[in-house]
Amino acid sequence: MSYSDLETTDNGYLVNAEDWSESVAAEIAAADGIEEMTERHWDVVNYLREEYFENAETQPNDRTMVKAMSSVWGEKISSNDLYELFPLQPSKQAAKIAGLPESKRKGGY
């Protein structure tokens, strides 16, 4: 199923999380201006999906994501590193690509 065939919110988030797949994620990313999903993009997307589905629907903010990805990648990163991957705000754009509901919290921190 193609992203354009799926039910989405006005902001492009999937209405049904079950509709998500890696190919749909790649289409969402492309629609958001991310031409290629690198291994680091997938690390962030998979981390967000794990947190959401295995941790009481938690949606980490940018600061929490920086700490988690620093651990995963074995190097200290900054929020700028995440913004390079997801320029439209990491916690929101990556969650959209991950097929998660739109977060209602304000700001990245």
A tleap script that builds the chain and sets N, CA, C and O, in Angstrom:
source leaprc.protein.ff14SB
mol = sequence {
  NMET SER TYR SER ASP LEU GLU THR THR ASP
  ASN GLY TYR LEU VAL ASN ALA GLU ASP TRP
  SER GLU SER VAL ALA ALA GLU ILE ALA ALA
  ALA ASP GLY ILE GLU GLU MET THR GLU ARG
  HIE TRP ASP VAL VAL ASN TYR LEU ARG GLU
  GLU TYR PHE GLU ASN ALA GLU THR GLN PRO
  ASN ASP ARG THR MET VAL LYS ALA MET SER
  SER VAL TRP GLY GLU LYS ILE SER SER ASN
  ASP LEU TYR GLU LEU PHE PRO LEU GLN PRO
  SER LYS GLN ALA ALA LYS ILE ALA GLY LEU
  PRO GLU SER LYS ARG LYS GLY GLY CTYR
}
set mol.1.N position { 0.853 -1.177 0.000 }
set mol.1.CA position { 0.000 0.000 0.000 }
set mol.1.C position { 0.893 1.232 0.000 }
set mol.1.O position { 1.883 1.296 0.729 }
set mol.2.N position { 0.540 2.187 -0.806 }
set mol.2.CA position { 1.307 3.422 -0.926 }
set mol.2.C position { 0.836 4.458 0.100 }
set mol.2.O position { -0.337 4.487 0.472 }
set mol.3.N position { 1.755 5.297 0.546 }
set mol.3.CA position { 1.446 6.353 1.520 }
set mol.3.C position { 0.280 7.213 1.043 }
set mol.3.O position { -0.583 7.587 1.837 }
set mol.4.N position { 0.252 7.529 -0.256 }
set mol.4.CA position { -0.808 8.389 -0.786 }
set mol.4.C position { -2.182 7.721 -0.735 }
set mol.4.O position { -3.206 8.398 -0.827 }
set mol.5.N position { -2.207 6.389 -0.589 }
set mol.5.CA position { -3.474 5.657 -0.504 }
set mol.5.C position { -3.974 5.497 0.930 }
set mol.5.O position { -5.098 5.046 1.153 }
set mol.6.N position { -3.144 5.864 1.894 }
set mol.6.CA position { -3.475 5.641 3.299 }
set mol.6.C position { -4.165 6.850 3.915 }
set mol.6.O position { -3.992 7.981 3.461 }
set mol.7.N position { -4.948 6.591 4.956 }
set mol.7.CA position { -5.627 7.668 5.666 }
set mol.7.C position { -4.616 8.381 6.563 }
set mol.7.O position { -3.921 7.755 7.364 }
set mol.8.N position { -4.551 9.715 6.409 }
set mol.8.CA position { -3.625 10.520 7.202 }
set mol.8.C position { -4.355 11.708 7.809 }
set mol.8.O position { -5.459 12.060 7.394 }
set mol.9.N position { -3.707 12.326 8.813 }
set mol.9.CA position { -4.245 13.549 9.404 }
set mol.9.C position { -3.957 14.714 8.459 }
set mol.9.O position { -3.306 14.542 7.428 }
set mol.10.N position { -4.440 15.884 8.814 }
set mol.10.CA position { -4.168 17.077 8.004 }
set mol.10.C position { -2.675 17.374 7.901 }
set mol.10.O position { -2.233 17.998 6.936 }
set mol.11.N position { -1.894 16.931 8.889 }
set mol.11.CA position { -0.448 17.172 8.888 }
set mol.11.C position { 0.346 15.997 8.319 }
set mol.11.O position { 1.576 16.005 8.366 }
set mol.12.N position { -0.341 14.988 7.783 }
set mol.12.CA position { 0.334 13.879 7.118 }
set mol.12.C position { 0.712 12.702 7.987 }
set mol.12.O position { 1.410 11.798 7.528 }
set mol.13.N position { 0.266 12.690 9.237 }
set mol.13.CA position { 0.535 11.551 10.123 }
set mol.13.C position { -0.444 10.429 9.802 }
set mol.13.O position { -1.605 10.686 9.486 }
set mol.14.N position { 0.022 9.188 9.883 }
set mol.14.CA position { -0.861 8.049 9.641 }
set mol.14.C position { -1.956 8.000 10.705 }
set mol.14.O position { -1.691 8.194 11.891 }
set mol.15.N position { -3.175 7.742 10.272 }
set mol.15.CA position { -4.287 7.600 11.208 }
set mol.15.C position { -4.209 6.223 11.877 }
set mol.15.O position { -4.486 6.093 13.069 }
set mol.16.N position { -3.840 5.219 11.121 }
set mol.16.CA position { -3.759 3.848 11.639 }
set mol.16.C position { -2.308 3.398 11.670 }
set mol.16.O position { -1.685 3.233 10.621 }
set mol.17.N position { -1.767 3.199 12.859 }
set mol.17.CA position { -0.367 2.788 13.010 }
set mol.17.C position { -0.092 1.465 12.299 }
set mol.17.O position { 1.040 1.206 11.891 }
set mol.18.N position { -1.117 0.628 12.150 }
set mol.18.CA position { -0.950 -0.674 11.495 }
set mol.18.C position { -0.623 -0.525 10.013 }
set mol.18.O position { -0.151 -1.476 9.390 }
set mol.19.N position { -0.867 0.651 9.439 }
set mol.19.CA position { -0.585 0.884 8.019 }
set mol.19.C position { 0.904 1.096 7.758 }
set mol.19.O position { 1.335 1.107 6.605 }
set mol.20.N position { 1.697 1.266 8.825 }
set mol.20.CA position { 3.114 1.582 8.672 }
set mol.20.C position { 3.920 0.400 8.154 }
set mol.20.O position { 3.667 -0.748 8.520 }
set mol.21.N position { 4.872 0.688 7.316 }
set mol.21.CA position { 5.886 -0.269 6.874 }
set mol.21.C position { 7.124 0.551 6.527 }
set mol.21.O position { 7.055 1.778 6.451 }
set mol.22.N position { 8.240 -0.113 6.318 }
set mol.22.CA position { 9.455 0.626 5.967 }
set mol.22.C position { 9.288 1.343 4.630 }
set mol.22.O position { 9.811 2.442 4.452 }
set mol.23.N position { 8.570 0.740 3.694 }
set mol.23.CA position { 8.382 1.410 2.404 }
set mol.23.C position { 7.488 2.642 2.557 }
set mol.23.O position { 7.726 3.663 1.912 }
set mol.24.N position { 6.462 2.553 3.407 }
set mol.24.CA position { 5.617 3.721 3.685 }
set mol.24.C position { 6.457 4.798 4.374 }
set mol.24.O position { 6.331 5.982 4.063 }
set mol.25.N position { 7.312 4.385 5.307 }
set mol.25.CA position { 8.185 5.339 6.001 }
set mol.25.C position { 9.078 6.077 5.004 }
set mol.25.O position { 9.256 7.290 5.108 }
set mol.26.N position { 9.631 5.356 4.052 }
set mol.26.CA position { 10.490 5.987 3.047 }
set mol.26.C position { 9.705 6.989 2.203 }
set mol.26.O position { 10.236 8.033 1.824 }
set mol.27.N position { 8.444 6.677 1.910 }
set mol.27.CA position { 7.594 7.609 1.159 }
set mol.27.C position { 7.277 8.860 1.983 }
set mol.27.O position { 7.293 9.972 1.455 }
set mol.28.N position { 6.992 8.680 3.269 }
set mol.28.CA position { 6.725 9.830 4.152 }
set mol.28.C position { 7.975 10.707 4.212 }
set mol.28.O position { 7.885 11.931 4.117 }
set mol.29.N position { 9.141 10.077 4.370 }
set mol.29.CA position { 10.404 10.820 4.436 }
set mol.29.C position { 10.620 11.622 3.147 }
set mol.29.O position { 10.973 12.800 3.195 }
set mol.30.N position { 10.406 10.983 2.008 }
set mol.30.CA position { 10.593 11.673 0.728 }
set mol.30.C position { 9.640 12.848 0.602 }
set mol.30.O position { 10.017 13.913 0.114 }
set mol.31.N position { 8.396 12.651 1.044 }
set mol.31.CA position { 7.407 13.740 0.992 }
set mol.31.C position { 7.816 14.897 1.909 }
set mol.31.O position { 7.430 16.044 1.681 }
set mol.32.N position { 8.598 14.588 2.942 }
set mol.32.CA position { 9.075 15.602 3.892 }
set mol.32.C position { 10.457 16.139 3.512 }
set mol.32.O position { 11.053 16.894 4.280 }
set mol.33.N position { 10.967 15.765 2.350 }
set mol.33.CA position { 12.233 16.308 1.874 }
set mol.33.C position { 13.467 15.503 2.225 }
set mol.33.O position { 14.586 15.958 1.986 }
set mol.34.N position { 13.288 14.309 2.790 }
set mol.34.CA position { 14.432 13.436 3.096 }
set mol.34.C position { 14.531 12.417 1.963 }
set mol.34.O position { 13.736 11.481 1.872 }
set mol.35.N position { 15.522 12.624 1.111 }
set mol.35.CA position { 15.640 11.796 -0.095 }
set mol.35.C position { 16.071 10.369 0.197 }
set mol.35.O position { 15.584 9.428 -0.429 }
set mol.36.N position { 16.988 10.207 1.151 }
set mol.36.CA position { 17.497 8.871 1.457 }
set mol.36.C position { 17.474 8.634 2.954 }
set mol.36.O position { 17.970 9.448 3.733 }
set mol.37.N position { 16.899 7.521 3.343 }
set mol.37.CA position { 16.890 7.113 4.749 }
set mol.37.C position { 18.168 6.303 5.008 }
set mol.37.O position { 18.308 5.171 4.545 }
set mol.38.N position { 19.093 6.911 5.757 }
set mol.38.CA position { 20.349 6.244 6.084 }
set mol.38.C position { 20.151 5.338 7.298 }
set mol.38.O position { 19.078 5.309 7.901 }
set mol.39.N position { 21.197 4.609 7.639 }
set mol.39.CA position { 21.135 3.741 8.815 }
set mol.39.C position { 20.812 4.554 10.068 }
set mol.39.O position { 20.076 4.087 10.937 }
set mol.40.N position { 21.356 5.763 10.165 }
set mol.40.CA position { 21.071 6.600 11.332 }
set mol.40.C position { 19.611 7.058 11.361 }
set mol.40.O position { 19.005 7.131 12.430 }
set mol.41.N position { 19.049 7.365 10.198 }
set mol.41.CA position { 17.621 7.689 10.154 }
set mol.41.C position { 16.806 6.522 10.714 }
set mol.41.O position { 15.917 6.709 11.545 }
set mol.42.N position { 17.130 5.310 10.240 }
set mol.42.CA position { 16.381 4.123 10.682 }
set mol.42.C position { 16.590 3.856 12.165 }
set mol.42.O position { 15.663 3.414 12.844 }
set mol.43.N position { 17.804 4.118 12.690 }
set mol.43.CA position { 18.050 3.949 14.128 }
set mol.43.C position { 17.079 4.814 14.935 }
set mol.43.O position { 16.488 4.351 15.911 }
set mol.44.N position { 16.922 6.069 14.520 }
set mol.44.CA position { 16.034 6.987 15.239 }
set mol.44.C position { 14.583 6.532 15.103 }
set mol.44.O position { 13.854 6.488 16.094 }
set mol.45.N position { 14.163 6.197 13.894 }
set mol.45.CA position { 12.786 5.751 13.654 }
set mol.45.C position { 12.482 4.496 14.467 }
set mol.45.O position { 11.435 4.412 15.109 }
set mol.46.N position { 13.378 3.531 14.444 }
set mol.46.CA position { 13.145 2.287 15.187 }
set mol.46.C position { 13.139 2.526 16.689 }
set mol.46.O position { 12.353 1.911 17.410 }
set mol.47.N position { 14.007 3.413 17.170 }
set mol.47.CA position { 14.008 3.780 18.597 }
set mol.47.C position { 12.652 4.368 18.989 }
set mol.47.O position { 12.081 3.984 20.009 }
set mol.48.N position { 12.139 5.294 18.185 }
set mol.48.CA position { 10.851 5.917 18.506 }
set mol.48.C position { 9.715 4.896 18.495 }
set mol.48.O position { 8.826 4.941 19.345 }
set mol.49.N position { 9.747 3.980 17.534 }
set mol.49.CA position { 8.705 2.941 17.485 }
set mol.49.C position { 8.785 2.033 18.711 }
set mol.49.O position { 7.757 1.671 19.284 }
set mol.50.N position { 10.003 1.664 19.114 }
set mol.50.CA position { 10.161 0.822 20.306 }
set mol.50.C position { 9.647 1.543 21.552 }
set mol.50.O position { 8.920 0.958 22.354 }
set mol.51.N position { 10.023 2.803 21.713 }
set mol.51.CA position { 9.576 3.574 22.877 }
set mol.51.C position { 8.053 3.665 22.908 }
set mol.51.O position { 7.437 3.529 23.965 }
set mol.52.N position { 7.459 3.893 21.754 }
set mol.52.CA position { 6.008 4.068 21.698 }
set mol.52.C position { 5.276 2.756 21.982 }
set mol.52.O position { 4.379 2.712 22.824 }
set mol.53.N position { 5.653 1.707 21.290 }
set mol.53.CA position { 4.904 0.457 21.385 }
set mol.53.C position { 5.281 -0.409 22.579 }
set mol.53.O position { 4.494 -1.263 22.989 }
set mol.54.N position { 6.473 -0.207 23.150 }
set mol.54.CA position { 6.906 -1.037 24.269 }
set mol.54.C position { 6.993 -0.273 25.580 }
set mol.54.O position { 7.339 -0.852 26.609 }
set mol.55.N position { 6.685 1.023 25.559 }
set mol.55.CA position { 6.885 1.837 26.748 }
set mol.55.C position { 5.703 2.781 26.966 }
set mol.55.O position { 5.886 3.989 27.118 }
set mol.56.N position { 4.506 2.230 26.980 }
set mol.56.CA position { 3.285 2.982 27.307 }
set mol.56.C position { 3.074 4.206 26.422 }
set mol.56.O position { 2.688 5.272 26.902 }
set mol.57.N position { 3.330 4.042 25.131 }
set mol.57.CA position { 3.100 5.109 24.147 }
set mol.57.C position { 3.898 6.374 24.441 }
set mol.57.O position { 3.419 7.489 24.233 }
set mol.58.N position { 5.128 6.182 24.932 }
set mol.58.CA position { 6.039 7.291 25.182 }
set mol.58.C position { 6.525 7.862 23.855 }
set mol.58.O position { 6.872 7.118 22.937 }
set mol.59.N position { 6.546 9.189 23.763 }
set mol.59.CA position { 7.117 9.850 22.595 }
set mol.59.C position { 8.218 10.791 23.091 }
set mol.59.O position { 7.938 11.909 23.523 }
set mol.60.N position { 9.485 10.326 23.025 }
set mol.60.CA position { 10.595 11.102 23.563 }
set mol.60.C position { 10.748 12.461 22.885 }
set mol.60.O position { 10.455 12.616 21.699 }
set mol.61.N position { 11.217 13.447 23.663 }
set mol.61.CA position { 11.509 14.749 23.083 }
set mol.61.C position { 12.930 14.735 22.519 }
set mol.61.O position { 13.646 13.740 22.637 }
set mol.62.N position { 13.331 15.856 21.902 }
set mol.62.CA position { 14.638 15.913 21.253 }
set mol.62.C position { 15.780 15.619 22.220 }
set mol.62.O position { 16.715 14.897 21.873 }
set mol.63.N position { 15.714 16.164 23.413 }
set mol.63.CA position { 16.799 15.964 24.391 }
set mol.63.C position { 16.947 14.479 24.736 }
set mol.63.O position { 18.064 13.967 24.801 }
set mol.64.N position { 15.839 13.799 24.955 }
set mol.64.CA position { 15.876 12.366 25.261 }
set mol.64.C position { 16.423 11.577 24.068 }
set mol.64.O position { 17.165 10.609 24.234 }
set mol.65.N position { 16.044 12.008 22.874 }
set mol.65.CA position { 16.534 11.345 21.658 }
set mol.65.C position { 18.046 11.514 21.518 }
set mol.65.O position { 18.731 10.574 21.116 }
set mol.66.N position { 18.580 12.691 21.841 }
set mol.66.CA position { 20.024 12.927 21.773 }
set mol.66.C position { 20.746 11.950 22.695 }
set mol.66.O position { 21.737 11.338 22.297 }
set mol.67.N position { 20.255 11.803 23.924 }
set mol.67.CA position { 20.884 10.885 24.881 }
set mol.67.C position { 20.825 9.445 24.372 }
set mol.67.O position { 21.817 8.719 24.433 }
set mol.68.N position { 19.674 9.040 23.877 }
set mol.68.CA position { 19.507 7.662 23.406 }
set mol.68.C position { 20.383 7.366 22.192 }
set mol.68.O position { 21.018 6.313 22.130 }
set mol.69.N position { 20.424 8.281 21.231 }
set mol.69.CA position { 21.217 8.042 20.023 }
set mol.69.C position { 22.712 8.145 20.316 }
set mol.69.O position { 23.506 7.474 19.657 }
set mol.70.N position { 23.114 8.962 21.280 }
set mol.70.CA position { 24.521 8.998 21.697 }
set mol.70.C position { 24.930 7.620 22.201 }
set mol.70.O position { 26.028 7.143 21.915 }
set mol.71.N position { 24.038 6.990 22.951 }
set mol.71.CA position { 24.300 5.651 23.466 }
set mol.71.C position { 24.336 4.626 22.339 }
set mol.71.O position { 25.244 3.797 22.284 }
set mol.72.N position { 23.359 4.677 21.444 }
set mol.72.CA position { 23.275 3.718 20.340 }
set mol.72.C position { 24.495 3.831 19.415 }
set mol.72.O position { 25.063 2.826 18.990 }
set mol.73.N position { 24.882 5.075 19.116 }
set mol.73.CA position { 25.965 5.296 18.161 }
set mol.73.C position { 27.347 5.316 18.805 }
set mol.73.O position { 28.356 5.380 18.102 }
set mol.74.N position { 27.402 5.261 20.145 }
set mol.74.CA position { 28.681 5.214 20.832 }
set mol.74.C position { 29.502 6.482 20.718 }
set mol.74.O position { 30.731 6.441 20.778 }
set mol.75.N position { 28.826 7.608 20.552 }
set mol.75.CA position { 29.509 8.899 20.476 }
set mol.75.C position { 28.575 9.973 20.997 }
set mol.75.O position { 27.354 9.839 20.924 }
set mol.76.N position { 29.159 11.039 21.525 }
set mol.76.CA position { 28.333 12.132 22.032 }
set mol.76.C position { 27.843 12.951 20.840 }
set mol.76.O position { 28.640 13.461 20.052 }
set mol.77.N position { 26.528 13.067 20.722 }
set mol.77.CA position { 25.950 13.871 19.645 }
set mol.77.C position { 25.209 15.062 20.255 }
set mol.77.O position { 24.999 15.134 21.466 }
set mol.78.N position { 24.830 15.972 19.401 }
set mol.78.CA position { 24.059 17.137 19.845 }
set mol.78.C position { 22.729 17.149 19.115 }
set mol.78.O position { 22.499 16.360 18.199 }
set mol.79.N position { 21.865 18.044 19.531 }
set mol.79.CA position { 20.576 18.159 18.844 }
set mol.79.C position { 20.794 18.552 17.381 }
set mol.79.O position { 19.978 18.212 16.524 }
set mol.80.N position { 21.887 19.264 17.087 }
set mol.80.CA position { 22.176 19.625 15.691 }
set mol.80.C position { 22.346 18.392 14.818 }
set mol.80.O position { 21.953 18.394 13.652 }
set mol.81.N position { 22.935 17.334 15.381 }
set mol.81.CA position { 23.104 16.093 14.619 }
set mol.81.C position { 21.743 15.503 14.239 }
set mol.81.O position { 21.569 14.995 13.131 }
set mol.82.N position { 20.788 15.575 15.158 }
set mol.82.CA position { 19.445 15.074 14.853 }
set mol.82.C position { 18.735 15.983 13.852 }
set mol.82.O position { 18.000 15.502 12.989 }
set mol.83.N position { 18.951 17.293 13.965 }
set mol.83.CA position { 18.341 18.229 13.019 }
set mol.83.C position { 18.902 18.048 11.609 }
set mol.83.O position { 18.210 18.323 10.629 }
set mol.84.N position { 20.151 17.586 11.500 }
set mol.84.CA position { 20.698 17.288 10.174 }
set mol.84.C position { 19.947 16.121 9.534 }
set mol.84.O position { 19.744 16.090 8.320 }
set mol.85.N position { 19.540 15.171 10.361 }
set mol.85.CA position { 18.777 14.024 9.856 }
set mol.85.C position { 17.316 14.373 9.610 }
set mol.85.O position { 16.730 13.975 8.603 }
set mol.86.N position { 16.731 15.126 10.550 }
set mol.86.CA position { 15.304 15.461 10.513 }
set mol.86.C position { 15.141 16.977 10.697 }
set mol.86.O position { 14.846 17.437 11.799 }
set mol.87.N position { 15.334 17.752 9.621 }
set mol.87.CA position { 15.385 19.214 9.736 }
set mol.87.C position { 14.080 19.888 10.160 }
set mol.87.O position { 14.100 21.050 10.564 }
set mol.88.N position { 12.954 19.191 10.078 }
set mol.88.CA position { 11.675 19.805 10.436 }
set mol.88.C position { 11.295 19.553 11.890 }
set mol.88.O position { 10.112 19.586 12.229 }
set mol.89.N position { 12.243 19.311 12.725 }
set mol.89.CA position { 12.183 19.028 14.159 }
set mol.89.C position { 12.200 17.517 14.391 }
set mol.89.O position { 11.223 16.823 14.111 }
set mol.90.N position { 13.317 17.026 14.903 }
set mol.90.CA position { 13.523 15.580 15.024 }
set mol.90.C position { 12.405 14.809 15.716 }
set mol.90.O position { 11.947 13.799 15.182 }
set mol.91.N position { 11.955 15.248 16.879 }
set mol.91.CA position { 10.976 14.443 17.609 }
set mol.91.C position { 9.653 14.346 16.855 }
set mol.91.O position { 8.957 13.336 16.959 }
set mol.92.N position { 9.305 15.365 16.111 }
set mol.92.CA position { 8.035 15.338 15.382 }
set mol.92.C position { 8.182 14.701 14.001 }
set mol.92.O position { 7.387 13.837 13.632 }
set mol.93.N position { 9.194 15.122 13.235 }
set mol.93.CA position { 9.358 14.587 11.886 }
set mol.93.C position { 9.697 13.096 11.915 }
set mol.93.O position { 9.153 12.320 11.129 }
set mol.94.N position { 10.585 12.697 12.808 }
set mol.94.CA position { 10.935 11.273 12.893 }
set mol.94.C position { 9.741 10.444 13.348 }
set mol.94.O position { 9.551 9.322 12.878 }
set mol.95.N position { 8.936 10.984 14.259 }
set mol.95.CA position { 7.737 10.265 14.710 }
set mol.95.C position { 6.742 10.100 13.566 }
set mol.95.O position { 6.096 9.060 13.441 }
set mol.96.N position { 6.624 11.119 12.741 }
set mol.96.CA position { 5.730 11.036 11.577 }
set mol.96.C position { 6.198 9.925 10.640 }
set mol.96.O position { 5.396 9.117 10.173 }
set mol.97.N position { 7.505 9.893 10.371 }
set mol.97.CA position { 8.073 8.855 9.504 }
set mol.97.C position { 7.928 7.481 10.151 }
set mol.97.O position { 7.786 6.476 9.455 }
set mol.98.N position { 7.963 7.438 11.473 }
set mol.98.CA position { 7.822 6.172 12.212 }
set mol.98.C position { 6.372 5.697 12.290 }
set mol.98.O position { 6.097 4.623 12.824 }
set mol.99.N position { 5.450 6.491 11.760 }
set mol.99.CA position { 4.041 6.088 11.758 }
set mol.99.C position { 3.350 6.286 13.084 }
set mol.99.O position { 2.316 5.670 13.344 }
set mol.100.N position { 3.913 7.150 13.940 }
set mol.100.CA position { 3.327 7.394 15.261 }
set mol.100.C position { 2.360 8.566 15.206 }
set mol.100.O position { 2.423 9.379 14.283 }
set mol.101.N position { 1.463 8.661 16.189 }
set mol.101.CA position { 0.529 9.785 16.219 }
set mol.101.C position { 1.273 11.100 16.433 }
set mol.101.O position { 2.372 11.121 16.986 }
set mol.102.N position { 0.672 12.174 15.996 }
set mol.102.CA position { 1.273 13.492 16.179 }
set mol.102.C position { 1.294 13.853 17.658 }
set mol.102.O position { 0.276 13.775 18.346 }
set mol.103.N position { 2.470 14.248 18.133 }
set mol.103.CA position { 2.622 14.637 19.527 }
set mol.103.C position { 1.962 15.994 19.749 }
set mol.103.O position { 2.043 16.884 18.902 }
set mol.104.N position { 1.317 16.137 20.885 }
set mol.104.CA position { 0.649 17.396 21.188 }
set mol.104.C position { 1.513 18.327 22.032 }
set mol.104.O position { 1.128 19.463 22.310 }
set mol.105.N position { 2.709 17.827 22.446 }
set mol.105.CA position { 3.551 18.683 23.273 }
set mol.105.C position { 4.192 19.767 22.423 }
set mol.105.O position { 4.342 19.618 21.210 }
set mol.106.N position { 4.569 20.865 23.080 }
set mol.106.CA position { 5.170 21.996 22.364 }
set mol.106.C position { 6.671 21.915 22.453 }
set mol.106.O position { 7.227 21.550 23.489 }
set mol.107.N position { 7.323 22.254 21.365 }
set mol.107.CA position { 8.778 22.362 21.370 }
set mol.107.C position { 9.498 21.035 21.418 }
set mol.107.O position { 8.891 19.993 21.665 }
set mol.108.N position { 10.793 21.079 21.182 }
set mol.108.CA position { 11.607 19.865 21.161 }
set mol.108.C position { 12.152 19.502 22.527 }
set mol.108.O position { 12.609 18.378 22.733 }
set mol.109.N position { 12.112 20.448 23.475 }
set mol.109.CA position { 12.624 20.198 24.812 }
set mol.109.C position { 11.503 20.362 25.758 }
set mol.109.O position { 11.685 20.200 26.965 }
savepdb mol mol.pdb
quit
